[in-house]
Amino acid sequence: MRARCYAEKWPLRTSFVISRGVRTHAEVVVVELAAEGRHGVGECTPYPRYGESVDSVLAQLQPVLEEVEAGLDRRQLQSRMPAGAARNALDCALADWEAAAGGGPVGDPVSLATVQTLVIDSPEGMARAAQEAVAGGVSVLKLKLDDQQVGERVAAVREAVPGAQLVIDANEAWSRSTLIERCHEIAGLGVAMLEQPLPADDDEFLASFSHPLPICADESCHTRKDLTRLQGRYEMINIKLDKTGGITEALALAQEGGSMGFELMLGCMLCTSRAIRAAWPLGGKVRFRDLDGPTWLARDVDPPLRFAGGRVYWD
């Protein structure tokens, strides 16, 4: 087998604003494999929140690619590399190479519903963005929020799109002092789920009160090893391949998490359609799908997945 990895930088069509800052580009690392007339490709998005960078991921991958060329397989990879972006790109490339023999999508069905993300803006700006998304056929909106104007922003969106389902992602930006009051406030506004309100190292507080709406673990949940600790704190887990270290662990996490009573969400980073294709086998196993990463790009890989009417299509 021949293996290589390289970095790409994809400009966004507009700034992506969350509680941690502003992004104008998606920086990804790609792994390509070739053997027996078949090719496989995997993509990851290094995330500084987890101590990753493009350079660190490339450095992690280089020695392991040599082992893959010498015969290292996907099962052996799970113990050879830690969970994270680097293993994700390689694990998904291996899975794609294996699936290439089938000649088509590795999962079913051929389209999946996805939420559309609204980045942080003024209440009026988020309300306008919500109206535009719903007019385009989106039925579930994910509101990125920081610690400011929470009630005002949610109320403005709810008034603008009374029929839409809303979920909120605070990206660890809230604090204990306001959490309980805010949970009741947003539940009263019909929010269906709240994602990662507290920092991952402070989320034990979530076990201290009855939740008026489901709370989802994102930064707090990476692999199956986290599940026991999350019980009593969260009702849902957000599965992202860049956290699990690939589709292999992601599928195992979905199975074990579901058996332990967690509802499931499938998420993504800012990425190209390659990364969404890799996550496709999980699409039918989850309650919420946040797969809109490629819609933020000024241009996508060729061929891209098709996004329309709140769905993503593998044409």
C-alpha positions in Angstrom: 0.0 0.0 0.0 1.1 3.6 -0.8 0.2 6.3 1.7 0.7 10.0 1.9 -0.7 13.0 3.9 -0.8 16.7 3.3 -2.5 19.9 4.5 -5.2 22.0 2.8 -6.6 25.4 3.6 -10.2 26.2 2.5 -11.5 29.8 2.7 -15.0 30.3 4.3 -17.8 32.1 2.5 -18.3 34.2 5.7 -16.8 34.3 9.1 -17.6 31.5 11.5 -18.1 33.1 15.0 -18.4 31.1 18.1 -17.6 31.7 21.8 -13.9 30.8 21.3 -13.3 33.3 18.4 -13.7 33.8 14.7 -12.6 31.5 11.9 -12.1 32.6 8.3 -10.6 29.3 6.9 -11.0 25.6 7.4 -7.6 24.0 7.8 -7.6 20.2 7.2 -5.2 17.3 6.9 -5.8 14.7 4.2 -4.6 11.1 4.1 -4.6 9.2 0.8 -4.0 5.5 0.4 -3.7 3.3 -2.7 -3.3 -0.4 -3.2 -4.8 -3.2 -5.4 -6.3 -0.7 -7.8 -8.3 1.0 -5.0 -8.0 4.3 -3.3 -9.0 5.6 0.1 -9.1 9.1 1.4 -9.6 10.5 4.9 -9.8 14.0 6.3 -9.4 15.6 9.7 -9.7 19.1 11.1 -7.0 19.7 13.8 -8.6 21.5 16.7 -6.5 23.8 19.0 -9.0 23.2 21.9 -7.5 19.7 22.1 -3.9 20.8 21.6 -3.8 20.0 17.9 -2.4 21.9 14.9 -1.9 21.1 11.3 1.9 20.6 12.0 1.3 18.4 15.0 -1.1 16.1 13.1 1.2 15.8 10.1 4.0 14.9 12.6 1.8 12.2 14.2 0.9 10.7 10.9 4.2 10.4 9.1 5.7 7.5 11.1 2.4 5.6 11.2 1.9 5.9 7.4 5.2 4.0 7.0 3.7 1.3 9.2 0.5 1.2 7.1 2.6 0.8 4.0 4.2 -2.2 5.8 0.8 -3.7 6.7 -0.7 -2.0 9.7 -4.5 -2.4 9.5 -7.4 -0.6 10.9 -7.8 -2.8 14.0 -4.2 -2.4 14.9 -4.4 1.4 14.4 -6.8 1.8 17.3 -4.0 1.0 19.8 -1.2 2.4 17.8 -2.5 6.0 17.9 -4.5 8.0 20.4 -8.0 9.2 19.7 -7.9 12.5 17.9 -7.7 14.2 14.5 -4.6 12.4 13.2 -6.0 8.9 13.8 -9.3 10.0 12.3 -7.8 10.9 8.9 -6.0 7.6 8.7 -8.8 5.4 10.1 -11.3 6.9 7.6 -8.9 6.5 4.7 -8.5 2.9 5.6 -12.3 2.5 5.9 -12.8 4.3 2.6 -10.2 2.0 0.9 -12.0 -1.1 2.3 -15.4 0.3 1.1 -14.1 1.1 -2.4 -14.6 -2.5 -3.3 -18.3 -1.9 -3.0 -18.3 1.0 -5.4 -20.8 3.3 -3.6 -21.8 5.0 -0.4 -20.7 3.2 2.7 -24.0 4.0 4.5 -27.7 4.2 4.0 -29.8 6.2 3.2 -28.8 8.4 0.3 -29.8 11.6 2.1 -29.8 12.8 5.7 -31.5 15.7 7.5 -29.0 18.2 9.0 -29.3 21.2 11.3 -28.1 24.5 10.0 -25.8 26.5 12.3 -26.3 30.2 13.1 -23.1 31.8 14.3 -23.0 34.5 17.0 -24.5 37.8 15.9 -26.8 40.4 17.3 -30.3 39.2 18.2 -31.6 40.9 15.0 -28.8 39.4 12.9 -29.5 35.9 14.2 -33.2 36.4 13.6 -32.6 37.3 10.0 -30.3 34.4 9.4 -32.9 32.1 10.9 -35.6 33.4 8.6 -33.3 32.9 5.6 -32.5 29.3 6.6 -36.1 28.3 7.2 -37.1 29.9 4.0 -34.6 27.6 2.3 -36.3 24.5 3.8 -34.2 24.1 7.1 -36.3 22.9 10.0 -33.7 22.5 12.8 -31.4 25.5 13.7 -28.3 25.3 15.9 -27.6 28.6 17.6 -24.0 29.3 18.6 -24.0 31.4 21.7 -21.5 32.9 24.1 -22.3 34.2 27.6 -23.9 37.5 26.4 -27.5 38.2 25.4 -28.6 34.6 25.6 -32.2 35.2 26.3 -32.4 38.1 23.8 -30.9 36.1 21.0 -33.0 33.0 21.5 -36.2 35.0 21.9 -35.4 36.9 18.7 -34.9 33.7 16.8 -37.9 32.0 18.2 -40.1 35.0 17.3 -38.7 35.0 13.8 -39.2 31.3 13.2 -41.9 30.1 15.5 -42.1 26.7 13.8 -38.5 25.8 13.7 -36.8 23.4 16.1 -33.9 25.1 18.0 -30.8 23.6 19.6 -28.1 25.7 21.4 -24.4 25.2 21.5 -22.6 27.3 24.1 -19.1 25.8 23.5 -18.2 25.7 27.2 -18.9 29.5 27.6 -21.5 29.5 30.4 -20.9 29.4 34.2 -22.5 27.7 37.1 -24.0 30.9 38.5 -26.4 31.5 35.6 -26.9 27.9 34.3 -30.0 26.8 36.1 -31.9 30.0 35.4 -30.8 29.9 31.7 -31.8 26.3 31.3 -35.4 27.1 32.4 -35.5 30.3 30.3 -34.5 28.6 27.1 -36.7 25.5 27.8 -39.6 28.0 28.1 -38.7 29.3 24.6 -39.0 25.8 23.2 -35.3 24.9 22.8 -35.0 21.2 22.2 -31.5 20.6 23.5 -28.5 22.5 25.0 -25.0 21.5 24.0 -21.9 21.7 26.3 -22.9 24.8 28.4 -20.0 24.4 31.0 -16.3 23.7 30.5 -15.5 20.0 30.3 -13.5 20.2 33.5 -16.4 21.8 35.4 -19.3 19.7 34.2 -19.9 17.7 37.4 -22.2 20.6 38.4 -24.7 19.3 35.8 -25.5 16.4 38.1 -26.7 18.8 40.9 -30.1 19.8 39.4 -32.9 18.4 37.3 -32.6 19.4 33.7 -35.6 21.0 32.1 -34.3 20.1 28.7 -31.7 17.5 27.4 -28.1 18.5 27.8 -25.5 17.2 25.3 -21.8 16.5 25.9 -19.5 17.7 23.2 -16.1 18.7 24.5 -16.7 16.3 27.4 -17.2 13.2 25.3 -14.5 11.8 23.0 -14.5 8.0 23.3 -16.3 5.2 25.1 -13.9 5.7 28.0 -15.9 8.9 28.9 -19.3 7.4 29.1 -19.4 6.3 32.7 -18.3 9.7 33.9 -21.0 11.4 31.9 -23.9 9.5 33.3 -26.1 11.7 35.5 -24.6 14.8 33.9 -25.8 14.5 30.3 -28.7 13.0 28.4 -27.0 13.1 25.0 -23.6 12.8 23.5 -22.2 14.5 20.3 -20.1 12.1 18.3 -17.5 13.7 16.1 -14.9 11.6 14.2 -12.2 14.1 15.0 -12.7 13.4 18.7 -13.2 9.7 18.5 -10.2 9.2 16.2 -12.2 7.9 13.3 -15.3 6.0 12.2 -14.2 2.7 13.9 -14.4 4.2 17.5 -17.3 6.4 16.5 -19.5 3.4 15.6 -18.5 1.7 18.8 -19.2 4.8 20.9 -22.7 5.1 19.3 -23.5 1.5 20.1 -22.3 1.6 23.7 -23.6 5.1 24.4 -27.0 4.1 23.1 -27.0 0.9 25.2 -26.3 3.1 28.3 -29.3 5.3 27.6 -27.7 8.3 26.0 -29.4 9.9 23.0 -27.0 10.5 20.1 -26.0 13.4 18.0 -23.6 13.4 15.0 -21.5 16.5 14.6 -18.6 17.8 12.5 -15.9 20.4 12.4 -15.5 23.0 9.6 -14.6 20.5 6.9 -15.1 19.4 3.3 -17.6 16.9 2.0 -14.9 14.2 2.4 -15.4 14.3 6.2 -19.2 14.1 6.0 -19.0 11.1 3.7 -16.7 9.4 6.3 -19.4 9.9 9.0 -22.3 8.7 6.8 -22.6 5.2 8.5 -23.7 7.0 11.7 -26.4 9.1 10.0 -29.3 6.7 10.7 -28.3 6.0 14.3 -28.7 9.5 15.8 -31.4 12.0 16.8 -29.7 15.1 15.6 -27.2 15.5 12.7 -25.0 18.6 12.5 -23.4 18.0 9.1 -23.3 21.5 7.7 -19.5 22.0 7.9 -19.1 22.1 4.1 -21.8 24.7 3.7 -19.5 27.3 5.3 -16.8 26.9 2.6 -16.5 29.3 -0.3 -15.8 26.1 -2.4 -15.9 22.4 -1.7 -14.1 19.3 -2.9 -15.1 17.9 -6.3 -17.4 16.2 -6.3 -19.2 17.8 -3.3 -22.1 16.5 -1.4 -25.3 18.4 -2.2 -27.0 20.5 0.5 -30.6 21.6 0.0 -33.7 22.1 2.0 -32.2 21.1 5.3 -30.8 17.8 4.0 -27.5 16.6 2.6 -27.5 14.3 -0.4 -25.0 11.7 -1.5 -26.0 11.9 -5.2 
